[in-house]
Amino acid sequence: MDPVTRLGVVGCGLMGSGIAEVAARNGIDVRVAEATHDAVEAGRRRLLDSLDRGVRRGKLSEDQRDQALARLSFTHDLSDLADRQFVVEAVAENRDIKTEVLRLLDKAVEDPAAVLATNTSSIPIVDLAVVTERPAQVIGMHFFNPVPVQQLVELIPALTTSADTVLRTRGFAEQLGKQAIQAPDRSGFVVNALLVPYLLSAVRMVESGSARPEDIDRGMELGCAHPMGPLRLLDLIGLDTAQAVAESMYEEFKEPLYAPPALLRRMVAAGHLGRKSGRGFHIYDG
């Protein structure tokens, strides 16, 4: 199949900026859409900072950074994605927001064969596909944070997704240098269905006073050879995102192991969201 040469990315937070960066570094023309001018500028700075870090760490040459930057453009108007062959939606993990973005993209992207991929980590894909007039071209494409580092992508076809869309999306993942697995269209897919109960169990352990966060993390890092303990991982993911994923999974399955603990809800309400806010189960500087 023909490679993707024109990519659209909606959302330029941690996930969207990572997807845009990896695509630009792999020779793809990328247009990033954000809701406002200020959000566009924040996304532009986030991408530039990440590429500069790559140069400082010897992952990129200055020339490679400049070439990647030249392939990136920004907009706050979804109609500027009209000519895109493939669009990845990477907005907040909120069903209503994602539904509205997919509905608008369906109208904005002119090529009826263009793929509309959603980077949801928990919402069933069919619920998003059916709001468009091209459900056969809608698929889940779940990247992992940080996108420039993590090699895995989950591909999640809905009942409505065509076999051609699955093949095109797998080919796009390979263009980005990622390894893809196919996951079922059920909340949590493969990785989060296994991971989220483990993370929530760690929160419940803190909530009950059974162990301190630093001891839980050190125990899993040294005892199970995990690169990062569960509470540091929650801080990296973002406690608000983790709560949204858990709520989506609990809504579908009604299993107590997916229910967000009260401590998690209180920390989110307090704005203790993890690394992005400077404080979660651990405290972060800078």
C-alpha positions as CSV (number, residue, x, y, z in Angstrom):
1,M,0.0,0.0,0.0
2,D,1.1,3.6,-0.6
3,P,2.8,5.1,2.4
4,V,1.2,8.0,4.3
5,T,2.8,11.3,3.2
6,R,0.3,13.8,4.7
7,L,-0.7,13.3,8.3
8,G,-3.0,15.2,10.5
9,V,-2.8,15.2,14.3
10,V,-5.6,16.7,16.5
11,G,-4.3,17.7,19.9
12,C,-0.8,18.6,20.8
13,G,-0.5,17.5,24.4
14,L,1.9,14.8,25.5
15,M,0.5,12.2,23.2
16,G,-0.3,14.3,20.2
17,S,3.0,16.1,20.2
18,G,4.8,12.7,20.5
19,I,2.9,11.3,17.6
20,A,3.6,14.4,15.5
21,E,7.3,14.3,16.4
22,V,7.8,10.7,15.5
23,A,6.0,11.1,12.2
24,A,8.0,14.3,11.2
25,R,11.2,12.5,12.1
26,N,10.2,9.7,9.7
27,G,9.8,12.0,6.7
28,I,6.0,12.6,6.9
29,D,4.4,16.0,6.4
30,V,2.5,16.7,9.6
31,R,-0.2,19.3,10.3
32,V,-1.1,19.6,13.9
33,A,-4.5,21.1,15.0
34,E,-5.3,22.6,18.4
35,A,-8.3,24.3,19.7
36,T,-6.9,27.8,20.2
37,H,-3.9,30.0,19.2
38,D,-2.5,29.7,22.7
39,A,-2.8,25.9,22.6
40,V,-1.0,25.9,19.2
41,E,1.9,27.9,20.6
42,A,2.1,25.6,23.6
43,G,2.2,22.6,21.4
44,R,4.8,24.1,19.1
45,R,7.0,24.8,22.2
46,R,6.5,21.3,23.4
47,L,7.6,19.8,20.1
48,L,10.6,22.1,19.8
49,D,11.7,21.3,23.4
50,S,11.5,17.6,22.7
51,L,13.5,17.8,19.5
52,D,16.1,19.9,21.2
53,R,16.4,17.3,23.9
54,G,17.0,14.7,21.2
55,V,19.9,16.7,19.9
56,R,21.4,17.2,23.4
57,R,21.2,13.5,24.1
58,G,22.7,12.5,20.8
59,K,19.5,10.9,19.4
60,L,19.3,13.5,16.6
61,S,21.7,15.7,14.7
62,E,20.9,19.4,14.4
63,D,20.2,18.8,10.7
64,Q,17.7,16.0,11.5
65,R,16.0,18.3,14.0
66,D,15.7,21.1,11.5
67,Q,14.3,18.7,8.8
68,A,11.7,17.4,11.3
69,L,10.7,21.0,12.2
70,A,10.3,21.9,8.5
71,R,7.8,19.1,8.1
72,L,5.6,20.4,11.0
73,S,2.8,23.0,10.5
74,F,0.1,24.1,13.0
75,T,-3.4,25.3,12.9
76,H,-6.5,25.9,15.1
77,D,-8.9,25.2,12.2
78,L,-9.8,21.6,11.5
79,S,-10.7,22.5,7.9
80,D,-6.9,22.9,7.3
81,L,-6.8,19.1,7.6
82,A,-8.9,18.7,4.4
83,D,-6.1,17.2,2.3
84,R,-4.8,14.7,4.9
85,Q,-4.6,11.0,4.0
86,F,-4.5,9.9,7.6
87,V,-5.6,11.7,10.8
88,V,-4.9,10.7,14.4
89,E,-7.2,12.2,17.1
90,A,-5.2,12.6,20.3
91,V,-7.4,14.9,22.5
92,A,-8.4,14.4,26.1
93,E,-9.7,11.0,27.2
94,N,-13.3,12.1,27.3
95,R,-16.0,10.4,25.3
96,D,-18.0,13.6,24.5
97,I,-14.9,15.5,23.4
98,K,-13.6,12.6,21.2
99,T,-17.1,12.1,19.7
100,E,-17.3,15.8,18.7
101,V,-13.8,15.8,17.2
102,L,-14.5,12.7,15.1
103,R,-17.8,14.2,13.9
104,L,-16.0,17.4,12.8
105,L,-13.1,15.5,11.2
106,D,-15.5,13.5,9.2
107,K,-16.8,16.7,7.6
108,A,-13.4,18.4,7.3
109,V,-11.3,15.6,5.6
110,E,-12.2,15.6,2.0
111,D,-10.9,12.2,0.9
112,P,-13.6,9.7,1.8
113,A,-11.0,6.9,2.0
114,A,-8.8,8.8,4.5
115,V,-8.4,6.9,7.8
116,L,-9.6,8.6,11.0
117,A,-7.7,7.0,13.9
118,T,-8.4,7.6,17.6
119,N,-5.7,7.4,20.2
120,T,-8.2,6.5,23.0
121,S,-6.9,4.2,25.7
122,S,-10.2,2.9,26.9
123,I,-13.3,4.0,24.9
124,P,-14.8,1.4,22.6
125,I,-14.0,2.3,19.0
126,V,-17.4,1.4,17.6
127,D,-19.0,4.2,19.8
128,L,-16.8,6.7,18.1
129,A,-17.0,5.2,14.6
130,V,-20.7,5.4,14.3
131,V,-20.9,9.2,14.7
132,T,-19.2,9.5,11.3
133,E,-20.3,8.8,7.8
134,R,-17.2,6.6,7.2
135,P,-17.2,4.0,10.0
136,A,-15.2,1.6,7.8
137,Q,-12.3,4.1,7.9
138,V,-12.3,4.6,11.7
139,I,-9.9,2.6,13.9
140,G,-8.3,2.8,17.3
141,M,-4.6,3.4,17.3
142,H,-3.4,3.5,20.9
143,F,0.1,4.8,21.3
144,F,2.0,4.7,24.6
145,N,3.7,7.5,26.5
146,P,6.3,8.7,25.8
147,V,5.6,8.1,22.1
148,P,9.2,8.8,20.8
149,V,10.4,6.0,23.2
150,Q,7.7,3.4,23.5
151,Q,7.6,1.0,20.6
152,L,4.1,-0.5,21.0
153,V,1.0,0.6,19.2
154,E,-2.4,-1.2,19.8
155,L,-4.6,-1.4,16.7
156,I,-8.2,-1.7,17.6
157,P,-10.7,-2.3,14.7
158,A,-14.4,-1.9,15.5
159,L,-17.0,-4.2,14.1
160,T,-17.5,-1.5,11.4
161,T,-13.7,-1.1,10.5
162,S,-12.7,-2.5,7.0
163,A,-9.9,-4.9,6.5
164,D,-8.3,-2.4,4.2
165,T,-8.2,0.2,7.0
166,V,-6.6,-2.3,9.4
167,L,-3.9,-3.0,6.8
168,R,-3.3,0.7,6.1
169,T,-3.0,1.5,9.8
170,R,-0.6,-1.4,10.4
171,G,1.5,-0.1,7.5
172,F,1.5,3.4,9.0
173,A,2.6,2.1,12.3
174,E,5.5,0.4,10.6
175,Q,6.4,3.7,8.8
176,L,6.8,5.2,12.3
177,G,9.1,2.4,13.4
178,K,6.5,1.0,15.8
179,Q,5.5,-2.6,16.5
180,A,1.7,-3.2,16.4
181,I,-0.5,-5.7,18.1
182,Q,-4.2,-6.1,17.3
183,A,-6.5,-5.7,20.3
184,P,-10.2,-6.4,20.8
185,D,-12.7,-3.5,20.7
186,R,-13.5,-3.7,24.4
187,S,-12.7,-1.0,27.0
188,G,-9.1,-1.3,28.0
189,F,-8.1,-3.3,24.9
190,V,-5.1,-5.6,25.8
191,V,-2.6,-3.6,27.8
192,N,-4.9,-1.5,30.0
193,A,-7.1,-4.5,30.7
194,L,-4.1,-6.1,32.4
195,L,-2.4,-2.9,33.6
196,V,-5.2,-0.9,35.2
197,P,-6.2,-3.4,37.9
198,Y,-2.5,-3.6,38.9
199,L,-2.2,0.2,39.2
200,L,-5.4,0.6,41.1
201,S,-4.3,-2.2,43.5
202,A,-1.2,-0.1,44.3
203,V,-3.5,2.9,45.0
204,R,-5.6,0.9,47.3
205,M,-2.5,-0.3,49.2
206,V,-1.6,3.3,49.8
207,E,-5.2,4.2,50.7
208,S,-5.3,1.5,53.3
209,G,-2.0,2.5,54.9
210,S,-0.5,-0.9,54.1
211,A,2.7,0.5,52.4
212,R,4.3,3.8,51.4
213,P,4.4,4.8,47.7
214,E,8.2,4.7,47.6
215,D,8.2,1.2,49.1
216,I,5.6,-0.1,46.7
217,D,7.5,1.3,43.7
218,R,10.9,0.1,44.9
219,G,9.4,-3.3,45.6
220,M,8.1,-3.8,42.0
221,E,11.2,-2.3,40.4
222,L,13.7,-4.5,42.3
223,G,11.5,-7.5,43.0
224,C,9.8,-7.9,39.6
225,A,12.3,-6.0,37.4
226,H,9.7,-3.4,36.4
227,P,11.4,-0.3,34.9
228,M,9.0,1.9,36.9
229,G,6.9,1.2,39.9
230,P,3.1,1.4,39.6
231,L,2.7,4.8,41.4
232,R,5.5,6.5,39.4
233,L,3.8,5.1,36.3
234,L,0.5,6.5,37.4
235,D,2.2,9.9,37.9
236,L,3.6,9.6,34.4
237,I,0.3,8.7,32.8
238,G,-1.5,11.4,34.7
239,L,-3.9,10.6,37.5
240,D,-6.8,12.3,35.7
241,T,-6.2,10.1,32.6
242,A,-5.9,7.0,34.8
243,Q,-9.2,7.8,36.5
244,A,-10.9,8.3,33.1
245,V,-9.6,5.0,31.8
246,A,-10.7,3.2,35.0
247,E,-14.2,4.8,34.8
248,S,-14.6,3.7,31.2
249,M,-13.6,0.2,32.0
250,Y,-15.9,0.0,35.1
251,E,-18.8,1.4,33.1
252,E,-18.4,-1.4,30.6
253,F,-17.7,-4.4,32.8
254,K,-19.0,-3.4,36.3
255,E,-16.0,-5.3,37.8
256,P,-14.9,-3.8,41.2
257,L,-11.2,-4.2,40.3
258,Y,-11.7,-1.5,37.6
259,A,-13.4,1.0,40.0
260,P,-11.3,4.1,40.7
261,P,-10.4,4.2,44.5
262,A,-11.6,7.1,46.5
263,L,-8.0,8.3,47.0
264,L,-7.4,8.5,43.3
265,R,-10.6,10.6,42.9
266,R,-9.6,12.9,45.7
267,M,-6.1,13.5,44.3
268,V,-7.5,14.4,40.9
269,A,-10.0,16.8,42.6
270,A,-7.1,18.4,44.4
271,G,-5.1,18.9,41.2
272,H,-2.4,16.4,42.2
273,L,-2.2,14.8,38.7
274,G,1.3,13.5,38.7
275,R,4.3,14.8,36.8
276,K,2.4,17.3,34.7
277,S,1.2,19.1,37.9
278,G,4.4,18.6,39.9
279,R,2.8,16.4,42.5
280,G,1.1,13.0,42.5
281,F,2.1,10.1,44.6
282,H,5.6,11.6,44.4
283,I,6.7,15.2,44.2
284,Y,8.5,16.5,41.0
285,D,10.7,19.5,40.4
286,G,10.5,21.5,37.2
